[in-house]
Amino acid sequence: MVRISVILPTYNERENIEELISEILKSVEPTPEIIVVDDHSPDGTWRIVEEIASRNSNVKLIVRTGRRGLATAVAEGVKNSTGETLVWMDCDFSQPPTLIPRLIEALQGCDVALASRYVKGGGMRYSLSRRLTSGLINLFAGLFLGFSIRDYTSGFLAVKREVIDKVEIRSLGGGYGEYFIAFLHDARRFGFRIREVPYVYLPRRLGLSKTSSSPISLLKHGFSYCRTVLALRFIGAGARG
């Protein structure tokens, strides 16, 4: 039976993390390995996970001090995982854990199953400014990297171990979803099959968003994403040696 590892990068998610872990354990069969990579959250997220892990051997905790960033957190979780199938996602319930079984099932016909807001059946229940910014970034990515992928900034997927063995999770300095664009682009360039599974992105359930919805913040993030797209288009893919 295929072993599944779910990677959860966290920073200040104490209000969501216990329920999220519970829902993943209820939704996914066989029981997955859950690896929480916490950047020493000031709100004590890691303390909650530590207590859960003391009661459940399927839950593992990595607390990072002196290191921070989404891409490196995902990479560290992947490095410490044992699954043949890996999943990573946000921890604020914007991405439903109940979708994980569908993503895993989709891997029967592909190498990367991507949760997508931009295929039929998908969507985004968020502010108009956030929807417009996300749509424009993905349009820009499609123009330069190809429209065979519709949701370059999803951040939520299931992937086979052999993809991870070949394609590096690259920290590109942006701090948010830039690494995800690079990962999808690199996976496709190396010939791995990517399939998009529709889902509806929801506002976070509890806590504060890490990304401000102010026009200046959205422009800043949009510029960083577009710079990453151009670098990928004209520099190329990354692979493990």
C-alpha positions as CSV (number, residue, x, y, z in Angstrom):
1,M,0.0,0.0,0.0
2,V,1.3,3.5,-0.9
3,R,2.6,5.5,2.0
4,I,1.4,9.1,1.9
5,S,3.2,12.1,3.5
6,V,1.4,15.4,4.0
7,I,3.7,18.4,4.4
8,L,2.3,21.4,6.4
9,P,4.5,24.5,6.5
10,T,3.2,26.7,9.4
11,Y,3.7,30.2,10.8
12,N,1.2,31.5,13.4
13,E,-1.5,29.0,12.7
14,R,-2.4,27.9,16.3
15,E,-6.1,28.5,15.6
16,N,-6.3,26.2,12.6
17,I,-3.6,23.5,13.0
18,E,-5.2,21.1,15.4
19,E,-8.4,20.9,13.4
20,L,-6.6,20.7,10.1
21,I,-4.5,17.7,11.3
22,S,-7.7,16.0,12.6
23,E,-9.5,16.5,9.2
24,I,-6.5,15.2,7.2
25,L,-6.3,12.1,9.4
26,K,-10.1,11.6,8.9
27,S,-10.0,12.2,5.2
28,V,-7.0,10.3,3.9
29,E,-6.6,6.5,3.8
30,P,-4.3,4.8,4.6
31,T,-3.4,7.0,7.5
32,P,-0.9,9.5,6.3
33,E,2.4,10.7,7.8
34,I,1.9,14.4,8.6
35,I,5.0,16.5,8.9
36,V,4.5,20.0,10.3
37,V,7.4,22.4,9.6
38,D,7.0,25.4,11.8
39,D,9.2,28.5,11.6
40,H,9.1,28.9,15.4
41,S,5.7,30.6,15.4
42,P,5.5,33.4,18.1
43,D,1.9,32.3,18.7
44,G,3.0,28.8,19.8
45,T,1.7,26.8,16.8
46,W,4.6,24.3,17.3
47,R,3.6,23.7,21.0
48,I,0.2,22.5,19.9
49,V,1.7,20.2,17.2
50,E,4.2,18.9,19.8
51,E,1.4,17.9,22.0
52,I,-0.5,16.2,19.2
53,A,2.7,14.4,18.1
54,S,3.2,13.0,21.6
55,R,-0.1,11.2,21.2
56,N,0.0,10.3,17.5
57,S,3.1,8.7,16.0
58,N,1.9,9.6,12.5
59,V,2.4,13.3,13.3
60,K,6.0,14.7,13.2
61,L,7.2,18.2,14.0
62,I,10.1,20.1,12.7
63,V,10.7,23.5,14.5
64,R,13.1,25.8,12.6
65,T,14.9,28.6,14.4
66,G,16.9,31.1,12.4
67,R,15.4,29.9,9.1
68,R,12.2,31.1,7.6
69,G,10.4,30.8,4.3
70,L,7.7,28.8,2.5
71,A,9.9,27.2,-0.1
72,T,12.6,26.0,2.3
73,A,9.9,24.8,4.8
74,V,8.3,22.6,2.1
75,A,11.7,21.4,1.0
76,E,12.7,20.5,4.6
77,G,9.4,18.6,5.1
78,V,9.9,16.7,1.9
79,K,13.4,15.8,2.8
80,N,12.2,14.3,6.1
81,S,9.2,12.5,4.6
82,T,9.0,8.8,4.0
83,G,6.0,8.6,1.6
84,E,5.9,7.5,-2.0
85,T,3.2,10.1,-2.5
86,L,3.6,13.6,-1.1
87,V,1.1,16.3,-0.6
88,W,1.7,19.9,0.6
89,M,-0.8,22.7,1.2
90,D,-1.6,25.8,3.2
91,C,-2.8,25.5,6.8
92,D,-5.6,28.0,7.0
93,F,-8.4,25.9,5.4
94,S,-8.4,28.0,2.2
95,Q,-7.4,24.7,0.6
96,P,-9.8,21.9,1.7
97,P,-8.2,18.8,3.2
98,T,-11.1,16.8,1.8
99,L,-9.7,17.3,-1.6
100,I,-6.5,15.3,-0.8
101,P,-8.1,11.8,-1.7
102,R,-9.1,13.2,-5.1
103,L,-5.6,14.4,-5.7
104,I,-4.1,11.1,-4.7
105,E,-6.6,9.2,-6.9
106,A,-5.7,11.5,-9.9
107,L,-2.0,10.4,-9.6
108,Q,-3.1,7.0,-11.1
109,G,-2.9,8.8,-14.5
110,C,-0.3,11.5,-13.9
111,D,2.8,12.4,-11.9
112,V,1.6,15.7,-10.4
113,A,-2.0,16.3,-9.4
114,L,-2.5,20.0,-9.0
115,A,-5.4,21.5,-7.1
116,S,-6.6,24.2,-9.5
117,R,-8.8,27.2,-9.3
118,Y,-8.7,27.9,-13.0
119,V,-10.2,24.8,-14.6
120,K,-13.9,24.0,-15.0
121,G,-15.4,23.5,-11.5
122,G,-12.7,25.6,-9.8
123,G,-13.0,29.1,-8.4
124,M,-11.9,31.6,-5.8
125,R,-14.2,33.1,-3.1
126,Y,-12.1,36.1,-2.2
127,S,-12.0,39.9,-2.6
128,L,-12.2,41.3,-6.2
129,S,-8.6,42.7,-5.9
130,R,-7.2,39.3,-4.9
131,R,-9.1,37.5,-7.6
132,L,-7.9,40.0,-10.2
133,T,-4.3,39.9,-9.1
134,S,-4.3,36.0,-9.1
135,G,-5.9,35.9,-12.5
136,L,-3.5,38.3,-14.0
137,I,-0.4,36.6,-12.6
138,N,-1.6,33.2,-14.0
139,L,-2.4,34.8,-17.3
140,F,1.1,36.3,-17.4
141,A,2.6,32.9,-16.5
142,G,0.6,31.2,-19.2
143,L,1.8,33.6,-21.8
144,F,5.4,33.0,-21.1
145,L,5.5,29.5,-19.7
146,G,2.5,27.9,-21.5
147,F,-1.2,27.4,-20.9
148,S,-0.9,23.7,-20.4
149,I,-0.9,24.7,-16.7
150,R,-3.8,27.0,-15.6
151,D,-3.0,27.5,-12.0
152,Y,0.7,28.2,-11.5
153,T,0.2,29.7,-8.0
154,S,-2.1,27.1,-6.5
155,G,0.3,25.9,-3.7
156,F,-1.6,22.7,-3.3
157,L,-0.7,19.4,-4.9
158,A,0.0,15.7,-4.7
159,V,3.1,14.4,-6.3
160,K,4.9,11.1,-6.8
161,R,8.3,10.6,-5.1
162,E,10.1,10.2,-8.4
163,V,9.3,13.7,-9.3
164,I,10.8,15.0,-6.1
165,D,13.9,12.9,-6.7
166,K,14.4,14.7,-10.0
167,V,13.0,18.3,-9.6
168,E,14.4,20.6,-7.0
169,I,12.1,22.8,-4.8
170,R,13.9,26.0,-5.4
171,S,13.8,29.0,-3.1
172,L,13.7,32.0,-5.5
173,G,13.8,34.7,-2.9
174,G,10.2,35.9,-3.1
175,G,9.1,34.2,0.0
176,Y,5.6,33.3,-1.2
177,G,4.5,31.2,-4.1
178,E,7.3,31.8,-6.5
179,Y,8.9,28.4,-5.8
180,F,5.6,26.7,-6.8
181,I,5.7,28.3,-10.3
182,A,9.2,27.1,-10.7
183,F,8.4,23.6,-9.5
184,L,5.5,23.1,-11.9
185,H,7.5,24.6,-14.8
186,D,10.5,22.4,-14.0
187,A,8.4,19.2,-13.6
188,R,6.8,19.8,-17.0
189,R,10.1,20.5,-18.7
190,F,11.4,17.2,-17.4
191,G,8.5,15.4,-19.0
192,F,6.3,14.7,-15.9
193,R,2.6,14.6,-16.5
194,I,0.6,17.2,-14.7
195,R,-3.2,17.0,-14.2
196,E,-5.3,19.7,-12.7
197,V,-8.1,18.9,-10.3
198,P,-10.7,21.7,-9.7
199,Y,-11.3,23.2,-6.3
200,V,-12.7,26.4,-4.8
201,Y,-10.3,28.5,-2.8
202,L,-11.9,29.9,0.3
203,P,-11.0,32.7,2.7
204,R,-9.0,31.6,5.7
205,R,-11.0,30.1,8.5
206,L,-9.3,31.7,11.5
207,G,-6.3,33.9,12.1
208,L,-4.6,36.6,10.1
209,S,-3.6,36.3,6.5
210,K,0.2,36.4,5.8
211,T,-0.5,38.3,2.6
212,S,-2.0,41.8,2.8
213,S,-4.8,42.8,0.4
214,S,-3.6,46.4,0.1
215,P,-3.0,47.6,-3.4
216,I,0.7,48.2,-2.7
217,S,1.2,44.7,-1.2
218,L,-0.6,43.0,-4.1
219,L,1.5,45.0,-6.6
220,K,4.7,44.0,-4.8
221,H,3.8,40.3,-4.8
222,G,2.6,40.5,-8.4
223,F,5.9,42.0,-9.5
224,S,7.8,39.3,-7.7
225,Y,5.8,36.5,-9.4
226,C,6.2,38.1,-12.8
227,R,9.9,38.5,-12.3
228,T,10.1,34.8,-11.5
229,V,8.1,33.9,-14.6
230,L,10.5,35.8,-16.8
231,A,13.5,34.3,-15.1
232,L,12.1,30.8,-15.7
233,R,11.3,31.6,-19.3
234,F,14.8,32.9,-20.2
235,I,17.1,31.0,-17.7
236,G,15.5,27.5,-17.6
237,A,14.8,24.6,-15.3
238,G,16.4,23.3,-12.2
239,A,17.2,19.7,-11.4
240,R,18.8,17.6,-8.7
241,G,22.3,16.6,-9.4
